[in-house]
Amino acid sequence: MLLEGSENGLHLQDLVRLTGEDQRMVRKMIHEERRLGVPILSDNISGYFLPSSQQEREACVQSLRHRAKEILAAAAAIEKAVKQ
């Protein structure tokens, strides 16, 4: 269902409508496909799409790594607060 390029992105609501699945199941399907090596990219503006360039891949990877760092920082802060 996904096409190449951010200009052809589909938002979660679009995928829910097209698949007939709920949001949770669509997210799970995307997660599983990514784990199998399908390069499903996403951003807040375009939604989900397949890469049409190396630049799109790199931007998505950078965004994912940034989000991961933020989540780890939040977890560390919570651990630190519990120990005090």
C-alpha positions in Angstrom: 0.0 0.0 0.0 2.9 2.3 0.6 4.5 4.2 -2.2 7.9 5.7 -2.6 8.6 9.3 -1.5 7.4 11.5 1.3 5.1 13.3 -1.1 3.1 10.0 -1.3 3.0 9.3 2.4 -0.1 7.9 4.1 -1.1 8.9 7.6 -2.0 6.3 10.2 -5.7 7.2 9.7 -5.4 6.5 6.0 -3.8 3.1 6.7 -6.6 2.3 9.2 -9.2 3.1 6.6 -7.5 1.2 3.8 -6.7 -2.0 5.9 -9.8 -2.1 8.0 -7.5 -2.7 11.0 -7.3 -0.5 14.1 -4.5 1.8 14.9 -2.7 -0.6 17.2 -2.7 -3.4 14.6 -1.5 -1.1 11.9 1.4 0.1 14.1 2.2 -3.5 14.9 2.2 -4.5 11.3 4.6 -1.6 10.4 6.8 -2.5 13.3 7.0 -6.1 12.2 7.7 -5.2 8.6 10.5 -2.9 9.7 12.0 -5.6 11.8 12.0 -7.9 8.7 14.0 -5.2 6.9 11.3 -3.3 5.0 12.5 0.3 5.0 9.2 1.9 6.0 10.0 5.6 6.7 7.8 8.1 8.5 7.6 11.7 9.6 5.1 13.9 11.3 4.1 15.7 8.1 3.9 13.0 5.4 3.0 9.9 7.3 4.4 6.5 6.3 6.2 5.9 3.0 9.0 4.0 1.3 12.2 5.7 0.6 12.8 7.4 -2.7 16.2 8.7 -1.9 19.1 8.1 0.5 18.4 11.6 1.9 14.9 10.4 3.0 16.4 7.3 4.6 19.0 9.3 6.5 16.4 11.8 7.8 14.2 9.1 9.1 17.1 7.3 10.8 18.3 10.5 12.4 14.8 11.2 13.7 14.4 7.7 15.1 17.8 7.9 16.8 16.9 11.2 18.3 13.6 9.9 19.7 15.4 6.9 21.1 17.9 9.2 22.9 15.0 11.2 24.4 13.3 8.1 25.6 16.5 6.8 27.2 17.1 10.2 28.9 13.5 10.1 30.3 14.1 6.5 31.6 17.4 7.5 33.2 15.7 10.5 34.9 13.0 8.3 36.3 15.5 5.8 37.6 17.5 8.6 39.2 14.4 10.0 40.9 13.5 6.6 42.4 16.9 6.2 43.9 16.9 9.5 45.7 
